Amino acid sequence: MCGAELCFSAGLDDCKTGELDLGETVVALDKGLPPWPKDRYEQPLAIEAILTAAARPMDPAELSRAFKGGGKKIEQRVLQALTNLARYGRVTALPDGRYAARRAA
């Protein structure tokens, strides 16, 4: 039953339909998030791939939420991997705590 039918069946004559203005902070939810790799050697590669695909700097919390099953429980491991990636020059650590993918030459 659609919204108009619900209003009609409830006896409401002045039901309104329209678009909801969600502003500019809406983020599309992607149900196809990549899984967090169980192999510790694959984790930095997966993080680097996410950073490269995003084409913008991201912080560890945001990166950890970019994986299926991610979030707070993997945030510390993401930070460790980012530190190693920065140490080897694969990503750039920014002063504000975010990390950026290395640009191709």
C-alpha positions as CSV (number, residue, x, y, z in Angstrom):
1,M,0.0,0.0,0.0
2,C,1.5,3.4,-1.0
3,G,1.5,6.5,1.2
4,A,-1.6,8.0,-0.5
5,E,-3.6,4.8,0.0
6,L,-2.6,4.8,3.7
7,C,-3.8,8.4,4.1
8,F,-7.0,7.7,2.3
9,S,-7.7,4.6,4.3
10,A,-7.0,6.5,7.6
11,G,-9.4,9.2,6.6
12,L,-6.8,11.9,6.2
13,D,-7.7,14.3,3.4
14,D,-4.7,16.6,3.5
15,C,-1.8,14.1,3.1
16,K,1.2,15.6,1.3
17,T,3.7,13.8,-0.8
18,G,6.9,15.3,-2.2
19,E,10.6,15.1,-2.1
20,L,12.5,15.2,1.1
21,D,15.4,17.7,1.1
22,L,18.3,15.9,2.8
23,G,20.9,18.6,2.1
24,E,24.4,18.0,0.8
25,T,25.6,15.7,3.6
26,V,23.9,12.7,2.2
27,V,26.2,9.7,1.5
28,A,25.1,6.9,-0.7
29,L,25.0,3.6,1.1
30,D,26.8,1.0,-1.0
31,K,25.8,-2.5,0.0
32,G,28.6,-3.8,-2.2
33,L,31.4,-2.8,0.2
34,P,34.6,-4.9,-0.1
35,P,35.2,-7.4,2.7
36,W,37.9,-6.6,5.2
37,P,40.7,-9.1,4.3
38,K,41.5,-11.6,7.0
39,D,45.1,-11.9,5.7
40,R,47.2,-9.2,7.4
41,Y,49.4,-8.9,4.3
42,E,46.4,-8.1,2.1
43,Q,45.0,-5.4,4.4
44,P,47.4,-2.6,3.5
45,L,46.8,-3.3,-0.2
46,A,43.0,-3.2,0.3
47,I,43.3,0.1,2.2
48,E,45.5,1.6,-0.5
49,A,43.0,0.5,-3.1
50,I,40.2,2.2,-1.3
51,L,42.2,5.4,-0.9
52,T,43.1,5.4,-4.6
53,A,39.5,4.8,-5.7
54,A,38.2,7.6,-3.4
55,A,40.6,10.1,-5.0
56,R,40.5,12.2,-1.8
57,P,42.1,12.1,1.6
58,M,40.4,10.0,4.2
59,D,40.9,9.4,8.0
60,P,41.3,6.0,9.6
61,A,37.7,5.9,10.9
62,E,36.3,6.7,7.5
63,L,38.5,4.1,5.9
64,S,37.5,1.4,8.4
65,R,33.8,2.0,7.6
66,A,34.6,1.5,3.9
67,F,34.8,-2.2,4.4
68,K,32.1,-4.8,5.0
69,G,32.2,-5.8,8.6
70,G,34.5,-2.8,9.4
71,G,34.1,0.2,11.7
72,K,35.5,0.6,15.2
73,K,36.6,-3.0,15.5
74,I,39.2,-2.7,12.7
75,E,40.0,1.0,13.1
76,Q,43.2,0.4,15.0
77,R,44.5,-2.1,12.4
78,V,43.6,0.4,9.6
79,L,45.7,3.0,11.4
80,Q,48.6,0.6,11.8
81,A,48.5,-0.3,8.1
82,L,48.2,3.4,7.1
83,T,51.3,4.2,9.2
84,N,53.2,1.4,7.4
85,L,52.0,2.6,4.0
86,A,53.1,6.1,4.8
87,R,56.5,4.9,6.0
88,Y,57.1,3.1,2.7
89,G,55.8,6.1,0.7
90,R,52.7,4.4,-0.6
91,V,50.3,7.0,1.0
92,T,50.9,10.5,2.3
93,A,50.0,11.3,5.9
94,L,48.5,14.8,6.2
95,P,48.8,17.1,9.2
96,D,45.0,16.8,9.9
97,G,45.2,13.1,10.5
98,R,43.9,12.1,7.1
99,Y,45.8,10.1,4.5
100,A,46.0,10.5,0.8
101,A,46.9,8.0,-1.9
102,R,50.1,8.6,-3.8
103,R,49.5,10.1,-7.2
104,A,50.9,8.3,-10.2
105,A,53.7,10.1,-12.0
